[in-house]
């Protein structure tokens, strides 16, 4: 079975704090892709990052960084020096098997307060 | 704007009525997906098209739901005899051919359906 778990339902931080969003996935496939999407109040899902199962190298993009650990089946997302504009719902997702069907977690709502 | 476009953005309908939503994918994308998102949940896969062929349907897609993608361009999702449980955001996404470089799906802004 394929599944994505985002245990944190809501996180509230004050601007400039660092925050980590957790994601744990389950799949029996050896080839798979992991994603993070951001959903601001407007509703559109915005693609942030994709990692494939063969590349465990961590990635940094500006204030965003991702930690992929196959040993713990986790793909965590850290925002450094959070800003109010980071407030949104963040989804971790998995593609495993055919047809590029995304399997989403339930999402983590991040609120960044000034 | 060359992103995924969905129409309408909002739809309010009475229970029992039929509704149809439209999705225009990114022009060079041959893969098109429909997802449904209810409040507080992540999107759930409904169906997938590669060009005009509907290759996969979720068990969530009851026989009241039908999707088409004539000529492999835009797609429509129709819900017949709507029920209150159909109230949700319906999201469309598109992506290019497989391969490591273009498996990202790009989403439209969704159609929010409210059944009263």
Interface residues (C-beta under 8 A of the other chain):
Chain A: X4 X33 X35 X37 X42 X43 X44 X45 X46 X47 X50 X52 X91 X93 X95 X99 X100 X101 X102 X103 X104 X105 X106 X107
Chain B: X31 X33 X35 X40 X41 X42 X43 X44 X45 X48 X50 X55 X56 X89 X91 X93 X95 X98 X100 X103 X104 X105 X106 X107 X108 X109 X110 X112
